[in-house]
Amino acid sequence: MKTYKIAVIAGDGIGPEVIAQGIKLLEHISALDGSFKFEFTHFPWGCNYYLEHGKMMDEDGIEKLSHFDAIYLGAVGMPGVPDHISLRDLLLNIRHSFDQYVNLRPVKLLKGAPCPLKDAKPEDIDMIFVRENTEGEYSGSGAWLYEDQPNEVVIQNGVFSRNGCERVMRYAYDLAREHKTSLTSISKGNALNYSMVFWDKMFKEVGKDYPDVETHSYLVDAASMYMVKDPARYGVVVTSNLFGDILTDLGAAIAGGMGLAAGANINPERKYPSMFEPIHGSAPDIAGKGIANPLASHWSAAQMLEFFGYNNWSDKIIAAIEAVLTEGTHLTPDLGGGASTDEVGQAVIDKII
């Protein structure tokens, strides 16, 4: 029997509540399958850990995580800890250290999910965002000069390398080819005259090796408009770190809300562990109330199973989520229901046999 070692960082706020439901689901599926199992190791890292120890994770945290097959992350962030510390010292540290250069986020309107777009159907909103995840605008390069002086200057660099752009674009082209759909590149080459002009150049250059893939290129402002007015035009989308971060939240809004938003941080070469997470944040206002929506943690668990090669179980999870949404009996308040986190979690498990 294959054993997958999973590092669990439940994190802050509702993180522990929703990750617990994802773990129950994964254990249920492994028991049904019988050919694999999961071994979960929990780490107490996050903002509470920071308040107690002055750091978001252990000094040797990356070394500890390197021995696992995958990382299952809940949520990071809470009042009292600056966001740039909670983000950069844990989540971005893991992404960069393990070269998780593909951030994979499905933007798919599931059957039964609410959609704010008039007359939108599930087949109209079915896209996969491939976000460059280790450099670009989030590389952490820059300078802060003359702090608190009248001539104070802050410089934030966007770092775009040939290797960084080419590898994420090839991943996106391969994905579009596999799914037999179009590939859209989103940039801002008219205003960012170095970084985004280079991005556009690289997209065309890599595309020469994929003549069978239909391609489109949009400026980010036009692209965001099209996501609302005509989302059906998108299949696979590739974009930079910052634009991908913003547009996938817009995608979550049109595809049922943040409670249904999942993401995978992938190291395609599997040299390092990949990380899977619901992307809704820690939601401290509802933490501890037992009403957090666990469906995004289920979806990220499905992404983990797909990454390990169990596409059949991944598909069954998505079908189970759709069944729960369509029935409408077990929904958390964010989806208009009155069910608890545990009730929704169990409802999904009950659909998988």
Buried (B, 14 or more C-beta within 10 A) or exposed (E): EEEBEBBBBBBBBBBBBBBBBBBBBBBBBBEEBEEBBBEBEBBEBBBBBBEEEEBBBBEEBBEBBBEBBBBBBBBBBBEEBEEEBBBBBBBBBBBBBBBBBBBBBBBBBBEBBBBEBEEBEBEBBBBBBBBBBBBBBBBBEEEEEEEEEEEEEEEEEBBBBEEBBBBBBBBBBBBBBEEEBBBBBBBBBEEBEEBBBBBBEBBEEBBEEBEEBEBBBBBBEEBBEBBEEEBEBBBBBBBBBBBBBEBBBBBBBBBBBBBBBBBBBBBBEEEBBBBBBBBBBBBBEBBEEBBBBBBBBBBBBBBBBBBBEBEEBBEBBBBBBBBBBEEEEBBBBBBEBEBBBBBBBBBBBEBBE
